[in-house]
Amino acid sequence: MAGGPGSYVFGAEEKKELMDVIESGNLFRYGTPGVDGFQAKVATFEKEMAERLGHKHVVATSSGTGSLMCCLAALGIGMGDEVIVPGYTFIASIATIAMMNATPILAEVDDSLTIDPTKIEALITPKTKAIMPVHMLGNPCDMDAIMAIAKKHDLYVIEDCCQAVGASYKGKRVGTIGNMGAYSLNVFKTITTGDGGFVGTSDDTLYERAFGFHDQGHKPSRMGVEVGNRSMVGMNMRMNELAGAVALAQGRKLDGILETLRAKKKALKDQLQGIPGLGFRKINDAGECATLLTLLFDTQEMAAKFCEKAGTAPIANSGWHVYNNMEQILEKKMWTDNHPFHNCDAHYAKHMLPQTDDILLRAVNISVGVVDKGLGSGTGININSTDAEIAQVAKNIRAIIESL
Ligand SMILES: *Cc1c(COP(=O)(O)O)cnc(C)c1O
């Protein structure tokens, strides 16, 4: 089965929450608690997730992509603005910036596979409004360095936490360090509702704007009289009660899932120590999600040979998350074919990020909790793997490397 760890641990809890909603007959997120059996699953999920992560506010949404758009809209990022985003990320990080009519500026990643803070300042121009660090593959970005740059240049920070729900950096959950965090509940993420997401912030004004953008300009929770009270034009990116029910049950499992993944990843990694030519990507904080183990070979040749024998591919060739493989943005396609309203000078060419290219050609993902061929992690273990299965996978990897 492909998917994230949350999808491997569905059980009685999700069923119960879902049945509550079905039996109540109220599938829409709005209602009056206690009236007609309304269950308020979405609102309860928002409240619990805000408390769990340390946000003052959470807005549940229909996707991580929608969540990113809510953040950009809340911060007023649009035409003429530039946002710095890593070249190794899911297309949605880049696409949402473009769809707000702003310009994505692609940055290098370092050997943590997250944005390289030492390469950010050279990309800052008078048009730069924000940095969008992506906590890629569950690994928190180097937030101290990023926040220092943002402060120095007066930039907003939108944390793309779509692959890192629940991760923490220096004791703080990701998404609570910058101005806003965007999270996904898609099936390939840490916890899931199939599709879904949420936005977190502790700023009242940003919360109100994000909420409005996600719900046709309404004030939070549509409290009070809506007509005559709408301050903005918005979209519909609401979560419904069915998704809210699953989100609630999955949210309550989040910390347990992370604890299990960290233990399984440690067991796998411990058994792969001391192999000549093999290292691992840098982990910026032990509070990472541990959804994947990324092997980092000394040379591209060694990674290529390993992948050939293991039936996998280095991240560079694994598909989805590498700018070189995003034909929809390369050579101005994003501005012409896909987004005809926007015309800008930004130009994305293959191999424009040589440091990222080199690292991704040496990096190979092994699944721990996220089993996803599109990430290059079609092989490895999953959250339910036993100690014996983990030992077998480690043995196979070691044998392949030692035979090269
Ligand atoms: C999955 C993902 C998104 C988008 O989330 P969806 O819920 O699929 O819309 C955005 N950014 C990153 C880094 C992601 O991995």
The ligand as an SDF file (V2000), in Angstrom:
LIG
                    3D

 15 15  0  0  0  0  0  0  0  0999 V2000
    1.7490   17.8620   -0.3680 C   0  0  0  0  0  0  0  0  0  0  0  0
    2.4450   19.1650   -0.3690 C   0  0  0  0  0  0  0  0  0  0  0  0
    1.7690   20.3760   -0.6130 C   0  0  0  0  0  0  0  0  0  0  0  0
    0.3380   20.4370   -1.0360 C   0  0  0  0  0  0  0  0  0  0  0  0
   -0.5460   19.7410   -0.2350 O   0  0  0  0  0  0  0  0  0  0  0  0
   -1.9060   19.1460   -0.8640 P   0  0  0  0  0  0  0  0  0  0  0  0
   -2.6820   18.7980    0.3580 O   0  0  0  0  0  0  0  0  0  0  0  0
   -1.5520   17.9800   -1.6860 O   0  0  0  0  0  0  0  0  0  0  0  0
   -2.5540   20.2300   -1.6300 O   0  0  0  0  0  0  0  0  0  0  0  0
    2.4910   21.5460   -0.5280 C   0  0  0  0  0  0  0  0  0  0  0  0
    3.7920   21.5610   -0.2360 N   0  0  0  0  0  0  0  0  0  0  0  0
    4.4810   20.4260    0.0010 C   0  0  0  0  0  0  0  0  0  0  0  0
    5.9260   20.5060    0.3470 C   0  0  0  0  0  0  0  0  0  0  0  0
    3.8370   19.2030   -0.0810 C   0  0  0  0  0  0  0  0  0  0  0  0
    4.5380   18.0770    0.1060 O   0  0  0  0  0  0  0  0  0  0  0  0
  1  2  1  0
  2  3  1  0
  2 14  2  0
  3  4  1  0
  3 10  2  0
  4  5  1  0
  5  6  1  0
  6  7  2  0
  6  8  1  0
  6  9  1  0
 10 11  1  0
 11 12  2  0
 12 13  1  0
 12 14  1  0
 14 15  1  0
M  END
$$$$
